[in-house]
Amino acid sequence: MPSRVNALLINFAVEIDGVRIHDIISCSGFTLGEEGQIEVPEDDRIASIADGRRKIPALSMKYRLLKHSTAEGGTHKYFTDWWEGREGDNRTITVIWLERDRKTEIMRWTYVDCEFSGFKGEDQDYGSPKVGVIEVTFLPYDVTHSIASAGQIYTN
């Protein structure tokens, strides 16, 4: 039986305040949020209406801890420096979905005024050849998304 192949195979690029971040292997939290509800009495029943506030979930990213990622300008060094000096240092994170060619944009998610909220490593076993994976989490103030115009080329 032949293996199944994903026809789309989305790639992505991550930029933080316009700086391309390499080595990201996973992103989650792609949602525009959920609007809150409140219950109000209406005649003989209780009705739910929107409360006008939107709850935006956290954005999470994972990357492998490699030798070059700990060097100056590397992914791990970038995130640890941000984590250690995080007070008042909120940033804009953009995740760009790309087609297979890694050049043609599909969609762009922009997370505004992100606060660094979590930094954790995967469990490691002594003597294991497994490469460590680090997960970083951000709490955005707002999120927007846009669909790329036909043939828009990503140039960073």
Rosetta silent file (secondary structure, phi, psi, omega in degrees, C-alpha in Angstrom):
SEQUENCE: MPSRVNALLINFAVEIDGVRIHDIISCSGFTLGEEGQIEVPEDDRIASIADGRRKIPALSMKYRLLKHSTAEGGTHKYFTDWWEGREGDNRTITVIWLERDRKTEIMRWTYVDCEFSGFKGEDQDYGSPKVGVIEVTFLPYDVTHSIASAGQIYTN
SCORE:     score description
SCORE:     0.000 S_00000001
   1 L     0.000  125.532 -178.083    0.000    0.000    0.000 S_00000001
   2 L   -69.417  149.961  178.249    1.552    3.322   -1.022 S_00000001
   3 L   -73.401  153.579  179.192    2.132    5.945    1.640 S_00000001
   4 L   -89.529  141.481 -178.770   -0.110    8.995    1.688 S_00000001
   5 L  -119.635  134.316  175.275    1.434   12.347    0.923 S_00000001
   6 L   -70.404  121.029 -176.286    0.148   15.729    2.089 S_00000001
   7 L   -69.967  -27.470 -175.148   -0.507   17.617   -1.133 S_00000001
   8 L   -92.055  -43.649 -179.598   -0.020   21.068    0.391 S_00000001
   9 L    44.554   75.543 -178.266    2.960   20.639    2.782 S_00000001
  10 L   -75.051  133.875  171.095    2.922   24.068    4.375 S_00000001
  11 E  -106.242  167.407  176.611    6.220   25.585    5.419 S_00000001
  12 E  -147.086  158.476  175.055    6.480   28.654    7.585 S_00000001
  13 E  -125.281  144.753  179.629    8.820   31.487    8.449 S_00000001
  14 E  -120.044  130.705  176.169    8.895   33.293   11.794 S_00000001
  15 E  -126.096  137.001  175.040    9.880   36.933   12.228 S_00000001
  16 E  -120.987  116.286 -174.197   10.101   38.841   15.490 S_00000001
  17 L    49.200   42.182  176.392   10.164   42.618   15.022 S_00000001
  18 L    83.431   -4.014  179.877   11.333   42.012   11.437 S_00000001
  19 E   -96.695  123.780 -179.653   14.201   39.651   12.400 S_00000001
  20 E   -70.103  129.337  178.640   13.978   36.166   10.862 S_00000001
  21 E  -106.096  121.267 -177.379   14.166   33.408   13.506 S_00000001
  22 L   -93.128  171.737  173.501   15.599   30.134   12.218 S_00000001
  23 L    73.435    4.332  178.345   15.294   26.575   13.565 S_00000001
  24 E   -72.145  125.863 -177.316   11.581   26.811   14.514 S_00000001
  25 E  -109.063  -11.861 -178.084   10.115   23.320   13.978 S_00000001
  26 E  -157.753  141.674  174.252    6.568   23.798   15.279 S_00000001
  27 E  -134.398  143.446  173.835    4.056   26.588   15.913 S_00000001
  28 E  -144.196  158.961 -178.606    0.623   26.430   17.521 S_00000001
  29 L   109.882   23.786 -179.183   -2.038   28.932   18.523 S_00000001
  30 L   -81.644   88.903  176.330   -3.338   29.950   15.113 S_00000001
  31 L  -154.176  151.466  177.737   -6.688   31.432   16.033 S_00000001
  32 L   -87.313    3.210  176.554   -8.192   34.885   16.070 S_00000001
  33 L    99.821  177.327  178.765   -9.567   34.195   19.540 S_00000001
  34 E  -126.690  139.316  178.847  -12.973   33.627   21.024 S_00000001
  35 E   -82.740  136.584  179.348  -15.472   36.242   22.098 S_00000001
  36 E   -71.721  159.528 -179.732  -16.616   36.016   25.683 S_00000001
  37 E  -125.015  147.480  170.695  -20.252   35.496   26.645 S_00000001
  38 E  -128.841  151.994  179.112  -22.365   36.776   29.495 S_00000001
  39 E  -100.643  133.714  178.988  -25.773   35.576   30.575 S_00000001
  40 E  -130.649  142.420  177.508  -28.607   38.069   30.949 S_00000001
  41 E   -71.517  135.697  179.194  -32.202   37.484   32.012 S_00000001
  42 E  -139.925  108.453 -175.698  -34.660   37.967   29.168 S_00000001
  43 L    54.287 -116.002 -176.041  -38.359   37.497   29.930 S_00000001
  44 L  -102.187   16.538 -178.983  -38.714   33.939   31.229 S_00000001
  45 E  -142.631  173.278  176.889  -35.298   32.648   30.161 S_00000001
  46 E  -106.743  127.137  179.445  -31.578   33.382   30.343 S_00000001
  47 E  -109.650  146.257  175.402  -29.936   34.570   27.118 S_00000001
  48 E  -101.553  130.340  177.056  -26.214   34.574   26.296 S_00000001
  49 E  -130.182  161.241  179.618  -24.814   37.631   24.562 S_00000001
  50 E   -68.450  139.842  179.911  -21.319   38.705   23.573 S_00000001
  51 E   -93.408   -0.857  176.921  -19.468   40.637   26.257 S_00000001
  52 E    83.057    3.041  178.159  -17.338   42.560   23.752 S_00000001
  53 E  -113.461  140.725 -179.061  -14.047   41.048   24.924 S_00000001
  54 E  -111.385  128.785  177.441  -11.965   38.631   22.891 S_00000001
  55 E   -94.123  121.423 -178.873   -9.814   35.979   24.540 S_00000001
  56 L  -107.067  122.574 -179.470   -6.656   35.321   22.538 S_00000001
  57 L   -72.649  167.423 -179.827   -4.825   32.060   23.303 S_00000001
  58 L   -69.694  151.491  172.678   -1.076   31.782   23.695 S_00000001
  59 E  -100.844  127.048  179.564    1.251   31.354   20.719 S_00000001
  60 E  -118.432  143.409  176.276    3.733   28.485   21.179 S_00000001
  61 E  -133.842  147.407  175.764    6.862   27.670   19.206 S_00000001
  62 E  -124.529  146.341  175.073    9.302   24.781   19.435 S_00000001
  63 E  -146.009  155.973  178.076   12.894   24.562   18.242 S_00000001
  64 E   -84.506  139.864  178.130   15.718   22.053   18.551 S_00000001
  65 L   -85.099  102.173 -178.782   18.586   22.895   20.826 S_00000001
  66 L  -116.072  164.221 -177.314   21.596   22.651   18.528 S_00000001
  67 H   -56.894  -45.555 -177.532   25.170   23.856   18.914 S_00000001
  68 H   -70.671  -19.726 -179.272   24.729   26.773   16.496 S_00000001
  69 H   -75.836  -17.058  179.264   21.476   27.868   18.233 S_00000001
  70 L   -92.758  -10.948  179.985   23.388   28.681   21.436 S_00000001
  71 L   -74.445  167.363  177.719   25.992   30.844   19.654 S_00000001
  72 L   -57.497  129.681 -178.172   25.674   34.608   19.324 S_00000001
  73 L    85.666   -3.105  179.624   22.785   35.349   16.943 S_00000001
  74 L   -81.780  164.237 -177.245   21.375   31.822   17.359 S_00000001
  75 H   -59.177  -49.193 -178.338   17.750   30.998   18.154 S_00000001
  76 H   -63.440  -42.629  178.540   18.345   29.803   21.727 S_00000001
  77 H   -62.176  -41.662  179.346   20.539   32.794   22.550 S_00000001
  78 H   -59.861  -50.263 -177.574   17.918   35.158   21.103 S_00000001
  79 H   -68.906  -39.353  179.151   15.096   33.665   23.193 S_00000001
  80 H   -67.539  -37.361  176.626   17.084   33.395   26.445 S_00000001
  81 H   -63.220  -41.561  178.516   18.219   37.015   26.123 S_00000001
  82 H   -66.183  -42.925 -179.149   14.586   38.077   25.586 S_00000001
  83 H   -61.788  -44.967 -176.361   13.406   35.907   28.505 S_00000001
  84 H   -71.557  -27.737 -179.776   15.999   37.270   30.935 S_00000001
  85 L  -115.998   39.221 -167.442   15.345   40.917   30.055 S_00000001
  86 L   -78.052  -13.322 -175.718   11.642   40.611   29.368 S_00000001
  87 L   -64.265  120.086  178.082   10.222   43.402   31.501 S_00000001
  88 L    70.508   14.918 -176.077    8.588   45.983   29.246 S_00000001
  89 L  -115.299   62.122  179.365   10.055   44.350   26.154 S_00000001
  90 L   -83.293  146.354 -174.134    6.989   43.218   24.194 S_00000001
  91 E  -133.882  166.922  176.304    7.433   42.464   20.513 S_00000001
  92 E   -98.785  127.923  179.302    5.506   41.748   17.317 S_00000001
  93 E  -113.277  129.807  177.781    5.701   38.170   16.037 S_00000001
  94 E  -118.939  127.781  175.559    4.774   37.317   12.461 S_00000001
  95 E  -113.152  119.827 -177.119    4.296   33.738   11.270 S_00000001
  96 E  -107.923  120.005  175.428    4.181   33.437    7.479 S_00000001
  97 E   -82.366  130.974 -176.871    2.754   30.287    5.920 S_00000001
  98 E  -122.518  153.362  174.315    4.622   29.427    2.721 S_00000001
  99 L   -75.448  179.752 -176.681    4.080   26.969   -0.108 S_00000001
 100 L   -53.120  -35.194 -177.433    6.549   24.144   -0.850 S_00000001
 101 L   -70.394   -5.937 -179.195    8.909   26.460   -2.711 S_00000001
 102 L    60.233   20.551  179.431    9.389   28.399    0.574 S_00000001
 103 L  -125.725  -36.460 -174.824    8.910   31.627   -1.371 S_00000001
 104 E   -87.634  120.534 -178.521    5.212   31.995   -2.190 S_00000001
 105 E   -74.199  142.559  173.188    3.142   33.292    0.718 S_00000001
 106 E  -106.170  -51.710 -177.350   -0.185   31.691    1.613 S_00000001
 107 E  -153.130  154.418 -179.178   -1.130   33.530    4.793 S_00000001
 108 E  -129.089  125.430  176.453    0.416   35.843    7.354 S_00000001
 109 E  -108.833  127.418 -179.544   -0.438   35.837   11.094 S_00000001
 110 E  -119.702  119.096  179.601    0.707   38.887   13.080 S_00000001
 111 E  -103.686  118.193 -171.392    0.727   38.750   16.883 S_00000001
 112 E   -98.570  139.772  173.822    0.989   42.251   18.339 S_00000001
 113 E    55.998   53.287 -177.017    2.612   43.289   21.621 S_00000001
 114 E   -78.214  133.581  176.291    3.631   39.752   22.643 S_00000001
 115 E  -103.415  130.484  178.391    4.718   39.120   26.191 S_00000001
 116 E   -69.501  119.824 -173.898    7.145   36.235   26.753 S_00000001
 117 E  -121.126  -12.748 -179.209    5.283   33.911   29.138 S_00000001
 118 E  -158.080  147.575 -178.306    6.946   30.504   29.127 S_00000001
 119 E  -149.656  108.510 -178.777   10.239   28.768   28.449 S_00000001
 120 E  -142.511  151.310  179.195   10.576   25.016   28.979 S_00000001
 121 E  -106.134  155.400  176.959   12.685   22.138   27.788 S_00000001
 122 L   -73.335  149.282  176.263   11.716   18.605   26.901 S_00000001
 123 L   -60.409  140.460  179.785   12.643   15.809   29.332 S_00000001
 124 L  -121.426  143.108  176.060   16.039   14.281   28.549 S_00000001
 125 L  -104.196  138.542  179.571   17.375   10.813   29.328 S_00000001
 126 L   -58.825  130.402  177.773   21.012   10.322   30.293 S_00000001
 127 L    79.013    3.074 -179.007   22.975    8.917   27.359 S_00000001
 128 L   -79.065  140.337  176.869   20.114    9.402   24.923 S_00000001
 129 L   -80.907   -0.885 -177.753   20.971   10.542   21.390 S_00000001
 130 L   -62.840  133.105  178.315   17.696   12.467   21.335 S_00000001
 131 L   -83.104  134.933 -179.060   18.153   16.162   20.554 S_00000001
 132 L   -66.263  144.046  176.395   16.518   18.484   23.072 S_00000001
 133 E  -118.448  131.620  179.604   13.462   20.484   22.063 S_00000001
 134 E  -108.499  137.575  176.089   12.678   23.821   23.705 S_00000001
 135 E  -115.086  130.135  176.519    9.172   25.308   23.775 S_00000001
 136 E  -116.831  143.279 -176.066    8.629   29.041   24.136 S_00000001
 137 E  -127.850  141.208 -178.325    5.206   30.583   24.767 S_00000001
 138 E  -129.654  144.531  174.181    3.957   34.117   24.185 S_00000001
 139 E  -107.635  107.451 -179.476    0.789   35.951   25.241 S_00000001
 140 L   -82.445  151.254  173.871   -0.243   38.360   22.472 S_00000001
 141 L   -79.109  -36.849 -179.535   -2.329   41.476   23.049 S_00000001
 142 E  -152.730  160.801  178.873   -3.922   41.153   19.612 S_00000001
 143 E  -141.581  140.567  174.228   -3.719   39.014   16.479 S_00000001
 144 E  -132.304  159.021  173.997   -4.522   39.652   12.837 S_00000001
 145 E  -138.954  153.552  177.405   -4.238   37.507    9.758 S_00000001
 146 E  -143.051  144.519  177.965   -4.146   38.241    6.066 S_00000001
 147 E   -93.557  134.238 -176.413   -4.295   36.061    3.003 S_00000001
 148 L   -68.809  147.118  174.491   -1.537   36.709    0.499 S_00000001
 149 L   -72.456  157.719 -174.585   -2.387   38.083   -2.914 S_00000001
 150 L   -53.745  125.181  175.012   -1.815   35.686   -5.784 S_00000001
 151 L    75.493   12.291  179.568    1.869   34.978   -6.324 S_00000001
 152 L   -62.905  129.117 -175.885    3.091   37.194   -3.472 S_00000001
 153 E  -101.458  132.201  175.532    6.752   36.357   -2.886 S_00000001
 154 L   -82.091  127.771 -170.412    8.305   36.241    0.587 S_00000001
 155 L  -116.292   10.850 -177.485   11.617   38.088    0.424 S_00000001
 156 L   -89.759    0.000    0.000   13.307   37.846    3.802 S_00000001
